[in-house]
């Protein structure tokens, strides 16, 4: 994804001051991609775009206009970058006005000015710069017609700059009403201007002549002196030379013989010295050669020359040799320090480290440079890790992103834009693990080479230094183990500080934490991080680092996996609870809404996202999936069944009553139990999860508990009004079981109760046919239980009262026979047992006739109780 261009920035202008119309060159950055991209240019607040010439993205040439301010910025505006800024300013100078009669050191032929309308230079004659009022008095334009003046002065002009200037025309046109005294004043003004011009010109010439004459006099004097001194100087130098030659010849004539002998002795001494120098030139040239080879980086040559010089002159007693050999040792000591500094420099490659250690070994450097290098690399890796954390913590304070990852690891190619999409903690973990994986192999290989002695050359092996180094390595194994453990601990604690700060102690949190936890990372980001840490662990295991040193990383992966599961399940639980907000109470043919399907999809999606986390890699501990039980309730558990305003805040525009919504929820629960949970269990088994039976069992128990609560609430809503109407209906009109007439049929209270039961049947049947047996059975149980109680409370029955009571009990029992349960059958039995037995056949016949009459008269209403029904559900 391409990034927007930067706004223009002006960093220089040349010149940085001048008058209006000064040509300037503007330099800077991002000054446009072409002439058409440049849409604005202001200098000191004045628009200079018309005179601008775009040269490149870093150069623009233009002219300064009539600016509003004396000093201001240079602002460039482009289409691609917008309005820019300036780090420099331009100072506008006010031009000095020079009158036509004022002296000037420069002769002006023409003044060029820039015409913005025609985009070219024009010339203005200097006379056009004369003042508009040369007389210096007030101008009073007359009203003479221009044509009349042209006819009076043919071929003349009132312009005083013209060759055909007519003074009379000028006076008539500009001073026709001027008084004579004022015209006298004008004459005086003209004379003053003329005198001023002459005096100024003469003074200017006089000043220039004096300077000219002084220069001429000086040049003449110099010329005369040179002519006068030339001959004497030549003659004097020749005489002096001749005297010097004669004196030198006289002084050396007497010592000629002694000098010849002296030269012979010196020649013999020099010859001997040259022989020595020639024979031992290697030693004498060695300091300079060492310096040159060090500068060129030819350390192998220096070491070979030093070994040769050491074997030849290491124990010499000759003073001159000792002096030069001491100089060699000084240079070699400087080389040791240089190589040690290079060895301890970071960053450096393993190849360079081995090379410098070998050089120092060959130069017999004191101490143990290899161990020093290992210690320096260890500290450098730790510092890199902490610097990485500090940089990302600082960057996080200004940036906050939270989007889903692309699914790729840090080892695969990725667009740089990914860094700006991911949370800072995720980018930090990738950068940190990449840093450790890239640096630790060289560190580990350096230690392995140190242990097996491959760091040293044959010279070190012969000198016994290799054996000493191996002995040191064996003694320092615990120290190196602590170094690796410290790197691993820092890696793990830095990751914990970014992702699991609660797992660190307070002191560790100050050192390894510091992140702003505005919101916890999602499960998908944690899954991405787990994959990153796993790849890092595999890379470190490939180095053959002992497993006990990497165990702390396995512990981190386990904690990250557990945390990822917890976060994912928490989010899943929250999503499931929010499903109630999505309920639209629109049912299909089976009496179901979309809620069970949404619940199943939510669980399956969460299950699939955890597949990678729950899979165990080699060396990882398994994570129990029983965490699911604590975070994934059923979809309907978010309903507050104790609320007096059940479902009142959800889709209030729906015409469904609270009882109808309870039936829909019961229908959904039934579907969850019989289908949804079984489907989810199959998905568990398909993905290889263990403990599916326990998951299903716990979920079923929660669902049944919810179902029972909803069912009891619905029965309470429907059965209580019917049950409550029985006793007032029985004793309506002061009815008395001891004193009543011969029965003529079922009384109205029972018919009303049956009509109410039929209404419940119709409501349930409309929502879900499968719920009818369960609901009707429970309603019948409640009614039969209440009727039994009422019959048992009667102290005594008359013959007619017993017949009436048995008629009503049998009518109700026979009507709801298909919904009778053992409990309701027992209640009807107890009610009948509380009545006196019918002794005569006439009473039994009358009872049968009245029952048939009731069934015939209410045949249409009782049809719902005669339809075939599926097996009744036990409450």
Secondary structure in CASP SS format (residue, H / E / C, confidence):
PFRMAT SS
TARGET T0000
AUTHOR 0000-0000-0000
METHOD secondary structure of the structure
MODEL  1
X C 1.00
X C 1.00
X C 1.00
X C 1.00
X C 1.00
X C 1.00
X C 1.00
X C 1.00
X E 1.00
X E 1.00
X E 1.00
X E 1.00
X E 1.00
X E 1.00
X C 1.00
X C 1.00
X E 1.00
X E 1.00
X C 1.00
X C 1.00
X C 1.00
X C 1.00
X E 1.00
X E 1.00
X E 1.00
X E 1.00
X E 1.00
X E 1.00
X E 1.00
X C 1.00
X C 1.00
X C 1.00
X C 1.00
X C 1.00
X H 1.00
X H 1.00
X H 1.00
X E 1.00
X E 1.00
X E 1.00
X E 1.00
X E 1.00
X E 1.00
X C 1.00
X C 1.00
X E 1.00
X E 1.00
X C 1.00
X H 1.00
X H 1.00
X H 1.00
X C 1.00
X E 1.00
X E 1.00
X E 1.00
X E 1.00
X C 1.00
X C 1.00
X E 1.00
X E 1.00
X E 1.00
X E 1.00
X E 1.00
X C 1.00
X C 1.00
X C 1.00
X C 1.00
X C 1.00
X C 1.00
X C 1.00
X E 1.00
X E 1.00
X E 1.00
X E 1.00
X E 1.00
X E 1.00
X E 1.00
X E 1.00
X C 1.00
X C 1.00
X C 1.00
X E 1.00
X E 1.00
X C 1.00
X E 1.00
X E 1.00
X C 1.00
X C 1.00
X E 1.00
X E 1.00
X E 1.00
X E 1.00
X C 1.00
X C 1.00
X C 1.00
X C 1.00
X C 1.00
X C 1.00
X C 1.00
X C 1.00
X C 1.00
X C 1.00
X C 1.00
X C 1.00
X C 1.00
X C 1.00
X C 1.00
X C 1.00
X C 1.00
X E 1.00
X E 1.00
X E 1.00
X E 1.00
X E 1.00
X E 1.00
X C 1.00
X C 1.00
X C 1.00
X C 1.00
X E 1.00
X E 1.00
X E 1.00
X E 1.00
X E 1.00
X E 1.00
X H 1.00
X H 1.00
X H 1.00
X H 1.00
X C 1.00
X C 1.00
X C 1.00
X C 1.00
X C 1.00
X C 1.00
X C 1.00
X C 1.00
X C 1.00
X C 1.00
X E 1.00
X C 1.00
X C 1.00
X C 1.00
X C 1.00
X C 1.00
X H 1.00
X H 1.00
X H 1.00
X H 1.00
X H 1.00
X H 1.00
X H 1.00
X C 1.00
X C 1.00
X C 1.00
X C 1.00
X E 1.00
X C 1.00
X C 1.00
X C 1.00
X C 1.00
X C 1.00
X C 1.00
X C 1.00
X E 1.00
X C 1.00
X H 1.00
X H 1.00
X H 1.00
X H 1.00
X H 1.00
X H 1.00
X H 1.00
X H 1.00
X E 1.00
X C 1.00
X C 1.00
X C 1.00
X C 1.00
X H 1.00
X H 1.00
X H 1.00
X H 1.00
X H 1.00
X H 1.00
X H 1.00
X H 1.00
X H 1.00
X H 1.00
X H 1.00
X H 1.00
X H 1.00
X H 1.00
X H 1.00
X H 1.00
X H 1.00
X H 1.00
X H 1.00
X H 1.00
X H 1.00
X H 1.00
X H 1.00
X H 1.00
X H 1.00
X H 1.00
X H 1.00
X H 1.00
X H 1.00
X H 1.00
X H 1.00
X H 1.00
X H 1.00
X H 1.00
X H 1.00
X H 1.00
X H 1.00
X H 1.00
X H 1.00
X H 1.00
X H 1.00
X H 1.00
X H 1.00
X H 1.00
X H 1.00
X H 1.00
X H 1.00
X H 1.00
X H 1.00
X H 1.00
X H 1.00
X H 1.00
X H 1.00
X H 1.00
X H 1.00
X H 1.00
X H 1.00
X H 1.00
X H 1.00
X H 1.00
X H 1.00
X H 1.00
X H 1.00
X H 1.00
X H 1.00
X H 1.00
X H 1.00
X H 1.00
X H 1.00
X H 1.00
X H 1.00
X H 1.00
X H 1.00
X H 1.00
X C 1.00
X C 1.00
X H 1.00
X H 1.00
X H 1.00
X H 1.00
X H 1.00
X H 1.00
X H 1.00
X H 1.00
X H 1.00
X H 1.00
X H 1.00
X H 1.00
X H 1.00
X H 1.00
X H 1.00
X H 1.00
X H 1.00
X H 1.00
X H 1.00
X H 1.00
X H 1.00
X H 1.00
X H 1.00
X H 1.00
X C 1.00
X H 1.00
X H 1.00
X H 1.00
X H 1.00
X H 1.00
X H 1.00
X H 1.00
X H 1.00
X H 1.00
X H 1.00
X H 1.00
X H 1.00
X H 1.00
X H 1.00
X H 1.00
X H 1.00
X C 1.00
X C 1.00
X H 1.00
X H 1.00
X H 1.00
X H 1.00
X H 1.00
X H 1.00
X H 1.00
X H 1.00
X H 1.00
X H 1.00
X H 1.00
X H 1.00
X H 1.00
X H 1.00
X H 1.00
X C 1.00
X C 1.00
X C 1.00
X C 1.00
X C 1.00
X H 1.00
X H 1.00
X H 1.00
X H 1.00
X H 1.00
X H 1.00
X H 1.00
X H 1.00
X H 1.00
X H 1.00
X H 1.00
X H 1.00
X H 1.00
X H 1.00
X H 1.00
X H 1.00
X H 1.00
X H 1.00
X H 1.00
X H 1.00
X H 1.00
X H 1.00
X H 1.00
X H 1.00
X H 1.00
X H 1.00
X C 1.00
X C 1.00
X C 1.00
X C 1.00
X C 1.00
X H 1.00
X H 1.00
X H 1.00
X H 1.00
X H 1.00
X H 1.00
X H 1.00
X H 1.00
X H 1.00
X H 1.00
X H 1.00
X H 1.00
X H 1.00
X C 1.00
X C 1.00
X C 1.00
X C 1.00
X C 1.00
X C 1.00
X H 1.00
X H 1.00
X H 1.00
X H 1.00
X H 1.00
X H 1.00
X H 1.00
X H 1.00
X H 1.00
X H 1.00
X H 1.00
X H 1.00
X H 1.00
X H 1.00
X H 1.00
X H 1.00
X H 1.00
X H 1.00
X H 1.00
X H 1.00
X H 1.00
X H 1.00
X H 1.00
X H 1.00
X H 1.00
X H 1.00
X H 1.00
X H 1.00
X C 1.00
X C 1.00
X C 1.00
X C 1.00
X C 1.00
X C 1.00
X C 1.00
X C 1.00
X C 1.00
X C 1.00
X C 1.00
X C 1.00
X C 1.00
X C 1.00
X C 1.00
X C 1.00
X C 1.00
X C 1.00
X C 1.00
X C 1.00
X C 1.00
X H 1.00
X H 1.00
X H 1.00
X H 1.00
X C 1.00
X C 1.00
X H 1.00
X H 1.00
X H 1.00
X H 1.00
X H 1.00
X H 1.00
X H 1.00
X H 1.00
X H 1.00
X H 1.00
X H 1.00
X H 1.00
X H 1.00
X H 1.00
X H 1.00
X H 1.00
X H 1.00
X H 1.00
X H 1.00
X H 1.00
X H 1.00
X H 1.00
X H 1.00
X H 1.00
X H 1.00
X H 1.00
X H 1.00
X H 1.00
X H 1.00
X C 1.00
X C 1.00
X C 1.00
X C 1.00
X C 1.00
X H 1.00
X H 1.00
X H 1.00
X H 1.00
X H 1.00
X H 1.00
X C 1.00
X H 1.00
X H 1.00
X H 1.00
X H 1.00
X H 1.00
X H 1.00
X H 1.00
X H 1.00
X H 1.00
X H 1.00
X H 1.00
X C 1.00
X H 1.00
X H 1.00
X H 1.00
X H 1.00
X H 1.00
X H 1.00
X H 1.00
X H 1.00
X H 1.00
X H 1.00
X H 1.00
X H 1.00
X H 1.00
X H 1.00
X H 1.00
X H 1.00
X H 1.00
X H 1.00
X H 1.00
X H 1.00
X H 1.00
X H 1.00
X H 1.00
X C 1.00
X H 1.00
X H 1.00
X H 1.00
X C 1.00
X C 1.00
X H 1.00
X H 1.00
X H 1.00
X H 1.00
X H 1.00
X H 1.00
X H 1.00
X C 1.00
X C 1.00
X C 1.00
X C 1.00
X C 1.00
X C 1.00
X C 1.00
X C 1.00
X C 1.00
X C 1.00
X H 1.00
X H 1.00
X H 1.00
X H 1.00
X H 1.00
X H 1.00
X H 1.00
X H 1.00
X H 1.00
X H 1.00
X H 1.00
X H 1.00
X H 1.00
X H 1.00
X H 1.00
X H 1.00
X H 1.00
X H 1.00
X H 1.00
X C 1.00
X C 1.00
X C 1.00
X C 1.00
X C 1.00
X H 1.00
X H 1.00
X H 1.00
X H 1.00
X H 1.00
X H 1.00
X H 1.00
X H 1.00
X H 1.00
X H 1.00
X H 1.00
X H 1.00
X H 1.00
X H 1.00
X H 1.00
X H 1.00
X H 1.00
X H 1.00
X H 1.00
X H 1.00
X H 1.00
X H 1.00
X H 1.00
X H 1.00
X H 1.00
X H 1.00
X H 1.00
X H 1.00
X H 1.00
X H 1.00
X H 1.00
X H 1.00
X H 1.00
X H 1.00
X H 1.00
X H 1.00
X C 1.00
X C 1.00
X C 1.00
X C 1.00
X C 1.00
X C 1.00
X C 1.00
X C 1.00
X C 1.00
X C 1.00
X C 1.00
X C 1.00
X H 1.00
X H 1.00
X H 1.00
X H 1.00
X H 1.00
X H 1.00
X H 1.00
X H 1.00
X H 1.00
X H 1.00
X H 1.00
X H 1.00
X H 1.00
X H 1.00
X H 1.00
X C 1.00
X H 1.00
X H 1.00
X H 1.00
X H 1.00
X C 1.00
X C 1.00
X C 1.00
X C 1.00
X C 1.00
X C 1.00
X C 1.00
X C 1.00
X C 1.00
X C 1.00
X H 1.00
X H 1.00
X H 1.00
X H 1.00
X H 1.00
X H 1.00
X H 1.00
X C 1.00
X C 1.00
X C 1.00
X C 1.00
X C 1.00
X C 1.00
X C 1.00
X C 1.00
X C 1.00
X C 1.00
X C 1.00
X C 1.00
X C 1.00
X C 1.00
X C 1.00
X C 1.00
X C 1.00
X C 1.00
X C 1.00
X C 1.00
X C 1.00
X C 1.00
X C 1.00
X C 1.00
X C 1.00
X C 1.00
X H 1.00
X H 1.00
X H 1.00
X H 1.00
X H 1.00
X H 1.00
X H 1.00
X H 1.00
X H 1.00
X H 1.00
X H 1.00
X H 1.00
X H 1.00
X H 1.00
X H 1.00
X H 1.00
X H 1.00
X H 1.00
X H 1.00
X H 1.00
X H 1.00
X H 1.00
X H 1.00
X H 1.00
X H 1.00
X H 1.00
X H 1.00
X H 1.00
X H 1.00
X C 1.00
X C 1.00
X C 1.00
X C 1.00
X C 1.00
X H 1.00
X H 1.00
X H 1.00
X H 1.00
X H 1.00
X H 1.00
X H 1.00
X H 1.00
X H 1.00
X H 1.00
X H 1.00
X H 1.00
X H 1.00
X H 1.00
X H 1.00
X H 1.00
X H 1.00
X H 1.00
X H 1.00
X H 1.00
X H 1.00
X H 1.00
X H 1.00
X H 1.00
X H 1.00
X H 1.00
X H 1.00
X H 1.00
X H 1.00
X H 1.00
X H 1.00
X H 1.00
X H 1.00
X H 1.00
X H 1.00
X H 1.00
X H 1.00
X H 1.00
X H 1.00
X C 1.00
X C 1.00
X C 1.00
X C 1.00
X C 1.00
X C 1.00
X C 1.00
X C 1.00
X C 1.00
X C 1.00
X C 1.00
X C 1.00
X C 1.00
X C 1.00
X C 1.00
X C 1.00
X C 1.00
X H 1.00
X H 1.00
X H 1.00
X H 1.00
X H 1.00
X H 1.00
X H 1.00
X H 1.00
X H 1.00
X H 1.00
X H 1.00
X H 1.00
X H 1.00
X H 1.00
X H 1.00
X H 1.00
X H 1.00
X H 1.00
X H 1.00
X H 1.00
X C 1.00
X H 1.00
X H 1.00
X H 1.00
X H 1.00
X H 1.00
X H 1.00
X H 1.00
X H 1.00
X H 1.00
X H 1.00
X H 1.00
X H 1.00
X H 1.00
X H 1.00
X H 1.00
X H 1.00
X H 1.00
X H 1.00
X H 1.00
X H 1.00
X H 1.00
X H 1.00
X H 1.00
X H 1.00
X H 1.00
X C 1.00
X C 1.00
X C 1.00
X C 1.00
X C 1.00
X H 1.00
X H 1.00
X H 1.00
X H 1.00
X H 1.00
X H 1.00
X H 1.00
X H 1.00
X H 1.00
X H 1.00
X H 1.00
X H 1.00
X H 1.00
X H 1.00
X H 1.00
X H 1.00
X H 1.00
X C 1.00
X H 1.00
X H 1.00
X H 1.00
X C 1.00
X C 1.00
X H 1.00
X H 1.00
X H 1.00
X H 1.00
X H 1.00
X H 1.00
X H 1.00
X H 1.00
X H 1.00
X H 1.00
X H 1.00
X H 1.00
X C 1.00
X C 1.00
X C 1.00
X C 1.00
X C 1.00
X C 1.00
X C 1.00
X H 1.00
X H 1.00
X H 1.00
X H 1.00
X H 1.00
X H 1.00
X H 1.00
X H 1.00
X H 1.00
X H 1.00
X H 1.00
X H 1.00
X H 1.00
X H 1.00
X H 1.00
X H 1.00
X H 1.00
X C 1.00
X C 1.00
X C 1.00
X H 1.00
X H 1.00
X H 1.00
X H 1.00
X H 1.00
X C 1.00
X C 1.00
X C 1.00
X C 1.00
X C 1.00
X C 1.00
X C 1.00
X C 1.00
X C 1.00
X C 1.00
END
